[in-house]
Amino acid sequence: MALLGLGTLGRSFGLVAANRGVKTDGIYGLIRHPAYTGYLIAYLGYVAENPSLPNITLLAVSTAFQLVRIGEEERVLRGDERYRAYARRVRFRLVPYVY
């Protein structure tokens, strides 16, 4: 899922939150941040296979940072009417029917 999301972004991917265009096709029609969903699935799989307090802590910390990044990206993108319309249409950020 992460590779699908990042592959769709192409040159729109960046390390700093910025409006590089609004992607709405493919997997982005289901959730707004599929690359982060892919990371979360991978992290959860690793922790399920290797359960330990340090791994669970790392999962919690990395997920918290991803949620902050999602918030920052959306804060920047909310200035774009196309993104606001997209966000109204695609309600879930990370996990369909959950968040």
C-alpha positions as CSV (number, residue, x, y, z in Angstrom):
1,M,0.0,0.0,0.0
2,A,2.8,2.4,0.8
3,L,4.5,1.8,-2.5
4,L,1.2,2.2,-4.3
5,G,0.5,5.5,-2.6
6,L,4.1,6.8,-3.1
7,G,4.1,5.6,-6.7
8,T,0.9,7.5,-7.5
9,L,2.4,10.6,-5.9
10,G,5.5,10.6,-8.2
11,R,7.1,14.0,-8.2
12,S,4.5,15.3,-5.8
13,F,6.2,13.5,-2.9
14,G,8.3,15.6,-0.6
15,L,9.7,15.7,2.9
16,V,8.2,19.0,3.9
17,A,4.4,19.6,3.8
18,A,3.5,21.6,0.7
19,N,0.8,21.7,-1.9
20,R,2.3,19.8,-4.8
21,G,-1.1,19.1,-6.3
22,V,-4.1,17.2,-5.1
23,K,-4.1,13.5,-6.0
24,T,-7.6,12.0,-6.0
25,D,-7.4,8.9,-8.3
26,G,-6.7,5.3,-7.6
27,I,-6.2,4.4,-3.9
28,Y,-6.6,8.1,-3.1
29,G,-10.3,7.7,-3.9
30,L,-10.6,5.5,-0.7
31,I,-8.3,7.2,1.8
32,R,-6.4,10.4,1.8
33,H,-3.0,9.1,3.0
34,P,-2.5,5.6,1.6
35,A,1.3,5.7,1.9
36,Y,1.0,6.2,5.7
37,T,-1.6,3.4,5.8
38,G,1.0,1.1,4.2
39,Y,3.6,2.1,6.7
40,L,1.2,1.4,9.5
41,I,0.3,-2.0,8.1
42,A,4.0,-2.8,7.8
43,Y,4.8,-1.6,11.3
44,L,1.8,-3.6,12.8
45,G,3.0,-6.7,10.9
46,Y,6.5,-6.4,12.3
47,V,5.3,-5.9,15.8
48,A,2.9,-8.8,15.5
49,E,5.8,-11.0,14.4
50,N,8.3,-9.5,16.9
51,P,6.3,-8.5,20.0
52,S,8.3,-6.7,22.6
53,L,8.0,-3.5,24.6
54,P,10.7,-1.7,22.6
55,N,8.9,-2.6,19.3
56,I,5.5,-1.6,20.7
57,T,7.0,1.7,21.9
58,L,8.5,2.3,18.5
59,L,5.2,1.6,16.8
60,A,3.4,4.0,19.1
61,V,6.0,6.8,18.6
62,S,6.3,6.4,14.8
63,T,2.5,6.3,14.5
64,A,2.2,9.5,16.6
65,F,4.8,11.2,14.3
66,Q,2.8,10.1,11.2
67,L,-0.4,11.5,12.7
68,V,1.4,14.8,13.3
69,R,2.7,14.8,9.7
70,I,-0.8,14.0,8.4
71,G,-2.1,17.0,10.4
72,E,0.5,19.3,9.0
73,E,0.0,18.2,5.4
74,E,-3.7,18.7,5.7
75,R,-3.2,22.1,7.4
76,V,-1.3,23.2,4.3
77,L,-3.6,21.6,1.8
78,R,-6.8,23.1,3.4
79,G,-5.9,26.3,1.7
80,D,-6.8,24.7,-1.7
81,E,-10.5,24.5,-2.5
82,R,-9.8,21.3,-4.6
83,Y,-8.4,19.6,-1.5
84,R,-11.3,20.8,0.7
85,A,-13.8,19.3,-1.8
86,Y,-11.7,16.1,-2.0
87,A,-11.6,15.9,1.9
88,R,-15.4,16.2,1.9
89,R,-15.7,13.4,-0.6
90,V,-13.0,11.1,0.9
91,R,-13.7,11.3,4.6
92,F,-11.1,8.9,6.0
93,R,-7.4,9.8,6.3
94,L,-5.7,6.6,7.2
95,V,-8.0,3.6,7.8
96,P,-11.4,3.3,6.0
97,Y,-14.4,3.7,8.3
98,V,-12.1,4.4,11.3
99,Y,-9.9,7.5,10.8
